[in-house]
Amino acid sequence: MRQLRDRLNASFDAAAPDAGREAHRLIREIGTAQVFPSLLSTVLQDAPFLSEIASASYMHSNGFDKIVLAAGPADEYKLRLHLWRPDREPHSEHIHNHRWTFGSVVLVGEMHMEFFEPAAGGRKMERHRYSRVLGPAKFSTRRLDNVEVRPTFAGTLGSGASYWLRSNLFHRITVGREGLVATLVLQTAPVSPDCEVLTNDPLGSQSVVELRKFTEEELAERIDSLLKSTSI
């Protein structure tokens, strides 16, 4: 994994105009059954690197385990592993966009994806600004106003499916609890300091929320469970 990080640092221009397409190409190359398991196994064999990854990994507020496997200088890019464990707490993901464009591939299981766009007469929702606070696992939210949106796409993606999304596209992922689901994500350079979340849940405004980071033991258990999956 260290060698992959060095390769991305040297060759991936995360701020290029076509960085989203390049992230998609790279993620399809990296996230295969022939390549990714051996890369991930090296993390368990490298205690200092495992500790470094654990210091930037946590359960995301959208209900999945976010594991940052590699990051560029000043977080210009991030290679992230997302895990939805079947024993996780019940949670419904909010509709959201991102600060960055990204490419992703489904490693294990399947997920349902929906796209949305603003539309008069659509579903009424509260719009919140989601801002990252300095340091991993810290964020703040602020309620902005009400908006109306309508769905524009819905589909199910299974193991091996890949895609890339622009930063401003509102979307939502729904994952069942039948088994482990995992995706690999390569995000490009941020194009905005904030993103937006659409919800009817009472988020309110929160000055700073800090999520608990994983211990090295918790991270190793999660990586091991993925490697033992019969689908990868």
C-alpha positions as CSV (number, residue, x, y, z in Angstrom):
1,M,0.0,0.0,0.0
2,R,2.9,2.3,0.7
3,Q,4.1,1.8,-2.9
4,L,0.7,2.6,-4.3
5,R,0.6,5.8,-2.3
6,D,4.0,6.7,-3.7
7,R,2.8,6.0,-7.2
8,L,-0.3,8.2,-6.7
9,N,1.8,11.0,-5.3
10,A,4.0,10.9,-8.3
11,S,1.6,10.4,-11.1
12,F,-2.0,11.3,-10.2
13,D,-2.9,14.9,-10.8
14,A,-5.9,15.3,-8.5
15,A,-6.5,18.9,-9.6
16,A,-6.5,18.3,-13.3
17,P,-9.7,19.1,-15.3
18,D,-10.1,15.4,-16.1
19,A,-9.2,14.1,-12.7
20,G,-12.6,12.5,-12.2
21,R,-12.2,10.3,-15.3
22,E,-8.6,9.4,-14.3
23,A,-9.7,8.5,-10.8
24,H,-12.3,6.2,-12.3
25,R,-9.6,4.6,-14.5
26,L,-7.3,4.1,-11.6
27,I,-9.9,2.7,-9.2
28,R,-10.9,0.1,-11.8
29,E,-7.3,-0.9,-12.1
30,I,-6.7,-1.0,-8.3
31,G,-10.0,-2.4,-7.1
32,T,-9.9,-5.9,-8.7
33,A,-9.8,-9.3,-7.1
34,Q,-6.3,-9.8,-8.7
35,V,-4.8,-6.6,-7.3
36,F,-6.6,-5.2,-4.2
37,P,-6.4,-8.1,-1.7
38,S,-2.7,-8.3,-1.9
39,L,-2.4,-4.5,-1.5
40,L,-4.7,-4.5,1.5
41,S,-2.8,-7.5,3.1
42,T,0.3,-5.4,3.3
43,V,-1.4,-3.0,5.7
44,L,-1.8,-5.8,8.3
45,Q,1.9,-6.6,7.9
46,D,3.0,-3.0,8.5
47,A,2.3,-1.9,12.1
48,P,3.4,1.7,11.7
49,F,1.3,2.1,8.5
50,L,-1.7,0.4,10.2
51,S,-1.4,3.0,13.1
52,E,-1.2,5.8,10.5
53,I,-4.4,4.7,8.8
54,A,-6.2,4.2,12.0
55,S,-5.5,7.8,13.0
56,A,-7.6,9.0,10.0
57,S,-10.3,6.4,10.0
58,Y,-13.7,6.3,11.8
59,M,-17.4,5.5,11.4
60,H,-18.8,8.1,9.1
61,S,-22.0,10.0,10.0
62,N,-23.7,8.3,7.0
63,G,-23.3,4.9,8.6
64,F,-20.3,3.3,7.1
65,D,-16.7,2.7,8.2
66,K,-14.4,5.2,6.4
67,I,-10.9,3.9,6.2
68,V,-8.3,6.3,4.6
69,L,-5.7,4.0,3.0
70,A,-3.7,6.8,1.4
71,A,-3.7,10.6,1.1
72,G,-1.7,13.0,-1.0
73,P,0.2,16.1,0.2
74,A,-2.3,18.5,1.9
75,D,-5.0,15.8,1.3
76,E,-4.9,16.6,-2.5
77,Y,-6.4,13.2,-3.0
78,K,-7.6,10.4,-0.8
79,L,-7.9,6.6,-1.4
80,R,-10.7,5.5,0.9
81,L,-12.2,2.1,1.7
82,H,-15.9,2.2,2.8
83,L,-17.4,-0.8,4.7
84,W,-21.0,-1.3,5.6
85,R,-21.0,-4.2,8.1
86,P,-24.2,-6.2,8.5
87,D,-24.1,-5.7,12.3
88,R,-23.9,-1.9,12.1
89,E,-26.5,0.4,13.7
90,P,-29.6,1.1,11.6
91,H,-29.0,4.3,9.6
92,S,-30.5,6.0,6.5
93,E,-28.0,8.0,4.4
94,H,-28.8,11.6,3.8
95,I,-29.0,13.0,0.2
96,H,-25.7,14.9,-0.3
97,N,-23.1,16.2,-2.7
98,H,-19.3,16.4,-2.1
99,R,-16.4,18.9,-2.0
100,W,-14.7,16.8,-4.6
101,T,-15.2,14.6,-7.7
102,F,-14.5,10.9,-7.2
103,G,-14.3,7.5,-8.8
104,S,-15.5,4.3,-7.0
105,V,-15.8,0.6,-7.5
106,V,-17.9,-1.9,-5.6
107,L,-15.6,-4.6,-4.1
108,V,-18.1,-6.8,-2.3
109,G,-21.9,-6.9,-2.1
110,E,-24.3,-4.5,-3.7
111,M,-25.8,-1.1,-3.1
112,H,-28.7,1.0,-4.4
113,M,-27.9,4.4,-5.7
114,E,-30.2,7.4,-6.4
115,F,-29.5,10.8,-8.0
116,F,-31.5,14.0,-7.3
117,E,-31.8,17.5,-8.7
118,P,-33.5,20.7,-7.5
119,A,-37.0,20.9,-8.9
120,A,-40.0,23.1,-8.0
121,G,-42.9,21.0,-6.7
122,G,-40.5,18.2,-5.7
123,R,-39.9,16.6,-2.4
124,K,-39.4,19.3,0.3
125,M,-36.2,18.9,2.4
126,E,-34.0,20.9,4.7
127,R,-30.7,22.0,3.2
128,H,-27.6,22.0,5.5
129,R,-24.0,23.1,5.0
130,Y,-21.5,20.4,6.0
131,S,-18.0,21.8,6.7
132,R,-14.9,19.9,7.6
133,V,-13.1,21.2,10.6
134,L,-9.3,21.0,10.7
135,G,-8.2,17.4,11.3
136,P,-9.8,14.0,10.5
137,A,-13.2,13.0,12.0
138,K,-14.3,16.5,12.8
139,F,-17.1,18.5,11.1
140,S,-19.7,21.1,11.6
141,T,-23.2,21.6,10.2
142,R,-25.4,24.7,9.7
143,R,-29.0,24.7,8.5
144,L,-29.4,26.9,5.4
145,D,-33.0,26.8,4.1
146,N,-35.6,24.5,2.5
147,V,-35.3,23.1,-1.0
148,E,-37.4,20.9,-3.3
149,V,-35.8,18.0,-5.2
150,R,-36.8,15.2,-7.5
151,P,-35.1,11.8,-8.3
152,T,-33.4,11.5,-11.7
153,F,-31.9,8.0,-11.5
154,A,-32.1,4.9,-9.4
155,G,-30.3,1.7,-9.8
156,T,-28.5,-1.2,-8.1
157,L,-24.7,-1.7,-8.4
158,G,-23.1,-5.1,-7.7
159,S,-19.6,-6.3,-7.2
160,G,-17.3,-5.1,-9.9
161,A,-19.5,-2.1,-10.9
162,S,-17.7,1.2,-11.1
163,Y,-18.6,4.9,-11.7
164,W,-17.4,8.4,-11.2
165,L,-19.5,11.4,-9.9
166,R,-19.0,15.2,-10.1
167,S,-18.8,17.0,-6.9
168,N,-22.1,18.9,-7.2
169,L,-24.3,15.9,-8.0
170,F,-26.8,15.1,-5.2
171,H,-27.0,11.4,-4.5
172,R,-27.8,8.8,-1.9
173,I,-26.6,5.2,-1.2
174,T,-28.8,2.6,0.4
175,V,-27.2,-0.7,1.6
176,G,-29.0,-3.7,3.1
177,R,-27.9,-5.8,6.1
178,E,-27.6,-9.2,4.4
179,G,-23.8,-9.2,4.4
180,L,-20.6,-7.1,4.1
181,V,-20.6,-4.4,1.5
182,A,-17.4,-2.6,0.5
183,T,-16.4,0.1,-2.0
184,L,-13.1,1.7,-2.9
185,V,-13.1,5.4,-3.5
186,L,-10.5,7.7,-5.0
187,Q,-11.4,11.3,-4.4
188,T,-9.8,14.2,-6.3
189,A,-8.7,17.6,-5.1
190,P,-11.4,19.6,-3.3
191,V,-13.2,22.3,-5.3
192,S,-15.1,23.7,-2.4
193,P,-14.6,24.1,1.4
194,D,-18.1,22.8,2.0
195,C,-20.7,20.4,0.8
196,E,-24.5,20.2,1.2
197,V,-26.8,17.7,2.9
198,L,-30.5,17.4,2.3
199,T,-32.6,15.8,5.0
200,N,-35.8,15.9,7.0
201,D,-34.0,14.7,10.1
202,P,-33.5,17.2,12.9
203,L,-29.8,18.0,12.3
204,G,-30.0,21.5,13.5
205,S,-26.7,23.4,13.6
206,Q,-23.7,21.8,15.2
207,S,-20.5,23.9,15.8
208,V,-18.0,21.0,15.9
209,V,-18.7,17.2,16.0
210,E,-15.8,14.9,16.5
211,L,-16.2,11.2,15.6
212,R,-14.3,8.5,17.4
213,K,-11.4,7.1,15.4
214,F,-10.7,3.4,15.2
215,T,-8.1,1.7,17.3
216,E,-5.5,-0.3,15.5
217,E,-7.2,-3.5,16.6
218,E,-10.6,-2.4,15.3
219,L,-9.1,-1.4,12.0
220,A,-7.2,-4.7,11.7
221,E,-10.5,-6.6,12.4
222,R,-12.3,-4.7,9.7
223,I,-9.6,-5.3,7.1
224,D,-9.4,-9.0,8.0
225,S,-13.1,-9.4,7.6
226,L,-13.0,-8.0,4.1
227,L,-10.0,-10.1,3.1
228,K,-11.9,-13.2,4.4
229,S,-15.0,-12.3,2.2
230,T,-15.6,-14.9,-0.5
231,S,-16.3,-12.2,-3.0
232,I,-12.8,-10.6,-3.1
